[in-house]
Amino acid sequence: MQLPLIITIISGVAACVSASISPLGDTRIWGVSDNDEEWTSLVFYVSNGLEETGVICQQHSVYYCLNAYYTDAPPDLVDEDDADYHPEANRLWFALLIEEQWERINMINEKEPGVCCGTHVFKYWLMGMRNKQMGPMEYMAKLTDYTEHNKTLNYISVSFWPAICLNVILQVGFGTGELRRHHMRNVIEGVPYIILGREYGSKIGVPGIDSLLIEFADPRKDLTFHWFKHNIMCKHNPWICDEDGSVMETDEMPEASSSSAKTRSPRNLKKKGNRRGRRKNHSISMGNSKK
């Protein structure tokens, strides 16, 4: 273990011993501003063996999984009945798009691992169509854009692990706007954050990388999209670094047609070879069980 890592852990333990656990409910989100209308974030799960969604992610990848492209709802939400778009057609079109790509881009279904596409479509409806009136292709382009432009750390989801006396990062998000910290109730302020690596074994940490210690006061300094992309994402999907950009061009996406929209629905879409039964699932969560 490297000396800086040891020193940081020792200082973290000291802060851990002297600090008190936050009593403020189940979670806290720092950094949410009423004026931060342009906040958007491409949010990923970091695979881990400590909490429910991390374990679910491990079933698909021992490195990472894609959660969603997060957006905020505007103060003047447009009712579907008054919208300029066609909600049901858009949902069906997005289902066709994501069916072809969800496994490749590691976009998991937290409720039914290995199943597409109800939860995926719901995330599009909520974060894309409802909040920003995005069309299916526009939201899909956001999910598959891995260029480093305009991707600053702006979201972390964190839980405290008493065994090592550190705050473990469970989710990361990159985009525009201020940093939002989604803290479980057991997070201890001042104790460093950590992305668990090989030191903690493949059942808990991310294999093939050294653990990354991150300052509590300024996590943006050490945790960048460049680091996450090249040290975690490209371990599972090397083509992301080879292509150094978007997963696919728009002319590679399947066209929506009136005939397909009438005959195929999200609950009936199945990956070839997948015979598992599907239930209609319209739930969505931040992806962390209560601690």
N, C-alpha and C positions, 0 to 999 in steps of 0.2 A: 504494500500500500504506500502511495506517495506521501512524502512528508507534509506538503500543504494540506492534503486530505486529512491526515492525522491531526494536525493542528486545528483545522476547522471543526472536526468532530469533537475534540477536547473542549474548544470554546463553546460549541453547541451544547455539550453535556453540562457545562458550568451554567449556561443560561437556563437550561432545562431544570436544573436543581433549584435555582433561585426563583424561577418564574412560577406562576400559578396558571392552571388550566382555565381557559375562557369559559365563563358560565352563560354566554349569551345565546341560548337556544340551540337548535340543531345545526344551523349554518349561519355564516355571515358572508356577505359579499361586499368587499371594499371597492371603491373606485367608480361606482355607478353615479353618473352625473345626468341631471335633467337636460343639460345642454350638449351632451355627447351624442348627437343624432346620427353621426356618421360612423358609430362604432359597429364594426363587423369582425367576425373572427372565424377562421377555419380551425375547428376544434378536433383534437385527437385524444384518444385514450393511450396511455402508456401501459403496456402489458405488465401485469404484476400478479403475485399470488396472495396479496393482502386483503383485497376487497372484491365484492361480487362482480362488478363490471370488468375489473382487471383480469379476473379468472376467466370470465366469458370471452374476453378479447384473446386470451392465450389459446383458446380453442381454434381461433383463426390464424393468429400470428403471435409468436413469442416476442415480437418487437413493438407493434403499435396497431391501432385500429382507428379508422375515421369515424367520428361521431356525426358532425354536421357542419354546415356553414351557418353560423349563428348571426342573427340580426335582431334589432330591437323593434318592437311594435311602435308605429307612429302614434301621436296623440289623437289623430283623426283617422282611425281605421275605416277603410271602405268596406261596406257590407257587400257580401258576394252578389246579392241581387242587384246591386247598383254598380258593380265593377264593369270595366270595359273588356275584361277577358272572360273566357268561358271556363269556370272552375273545374267542372267534371272532365271536360276534354283535356285540360291541362294536367289533371291528376293521372289520367290514363296515358297520356303522352309521356309524362315523366316515368311512369311505371315501365314503359317500354325501354326508355333510355337506361334506367338504373338496373334493369334486369340483365343487361349486357355487361355492366361494369362493376357491380357492387363487390364481387369477389376480388376482382383485380385491384380495386382501389381500397380494399379492406374496410368497406363501410358495413359494419355489422348491425344486426338486429339484436338489441340488448335483451329483449324479452324472449325471442325464439332464435337462438344462435343457428346459423346455417340456413335461415329461411328468408326469402324475399317475397313480397316487396311492400307490405302494408305499412310497417314502421318507417321505411324509407320515404314512402309517398307522403306520410303524415308530416315528416320533417320538412319536406319540400313545401307542402301546403302552409305550414306554420311559419317557417323562417323565410321562405322565398315568396310564395304567392300572396299570402295574407299580409305579411309585414312590409314587403317591398314591391309587390305586384310584379314579380319576376316571372318570365316565361320558363318552361321546362328546360330549354337549352341554355338559357342564361344561368339558371341555378346549377345545372350540371357543369357548366364551364367553371363556376366558382369552386365546386367540389374537386375538380380535376386540374386546377391551376397550381402548380408547385414551383413556379418561378419565385424569386426572392424579393421581387418588387412589392413595396407596401405590405410587408409582413413582419411587423414588430410584435414581440410578445405582448399580448393584451388580455390573456385569460389564463389562470391556473386554478385547478381544483386540488385541494390539499387535505391530507389527514395526518395526524400525529401518530408515530409508531413508538410506543414506550420502550420496546426492546433495544432500540438504538438511540433513543432520545433525539429524534430528528423528525422534521415535518416532510412527509413523503408526497411528492407530486404525482397525482393520479391522472390528471388531464392537463393538456396545454393547448392554447389557442393563439393564432397569429393573424394579425390584420391591422386595422386602423383604429385609432381611439386610445383612450387611457387604459391602463392595466386594471383588470378586475380580478380580485382574489376571492375565490369561493372556498372559504375555510369551513371544514367540519368543526363541530363544537369543541373537539379536543385539541385543536391546534394551539400551540404555545407561541405567543408573539416573541420575536427576537431570536428564536431557535432557527438555524439554517434550514433551507429546503434541500431536498435531495431527490435525484432521479436514480433509482436503484439499478446497479449494474451487476457485473459478473461476481463481485465480491460476495453477493448474497445468494448465489446459486441460481440455476436456471428456473427453478420452481417459483422463485420470488422476484429476482431481478431480471433485467434485460441482458441476454447473453452477448458476449463479444464486445462489450463496451465497459470502460471504467465508470464507476459511479460518478455522477456530477454533483458536487456540492455548490449550492447557490446561496448568495447572501440574501438574508431576509429583507434587508432594507432596499436593495436594488436588484431584483432578480433579472431584470432586462440586460444587465451588464454581461452575465455569463450564459444565459439561455436565449439563444437566437434561433431563428428559423434555419439558418445555414447549418448550425450545429445539429439541430434535430433532424433535418433532412439527410445530412451526410452520415450521421452516426447511428441513426435509428431507422428512418424510412427506407433508405437505400440498402440496408442490410437485408430487408425482406423483399424489396422491389428494386433491384439494381437499375432497371430501366428508367427510374425516375431521375437518377443522376446522369445516366447516359443521354437521355433526351433533354434534361435540364429545362423542363417547361411543362406544358400542359400534357395530360395523358393522351388526349385525342383532339383532333381537329373537328370542327363542326360538320364537315362533309363525311366524317366517319360515323356520325350518329344516325340511328335509324329514323326514317321519316315517319311522321304520324299520318295515318290515313283514316278516313271515316269508317272504313270497313273494320280495321283493326280496333279502333276505339269502341266500336259497338260490340265486338265479340270477345275482347279481352279486358279483364278487370284486375286490379292489383291483387285481390285475394286468390285469383286463379293462376297468376303468373308463376311458373316454376322453372328453375334451372334444369337443363337437360340432365337426366340421370338422377335427379333428386325426387324421391318417391315419398318424402315425408309429408304427412298431412299438415294442412295450414289452417290457421284460424285467423279471422279478421282481427287485426291488432292496430288500434289507433292511439296507443299510449306513447308517451315520450317522457324522458326524465333527463336530469343533468347527468345521470349515470353513476351516482354514488349512493350506496346504502347508508343509512344513518349510523353514526358511530356513537 
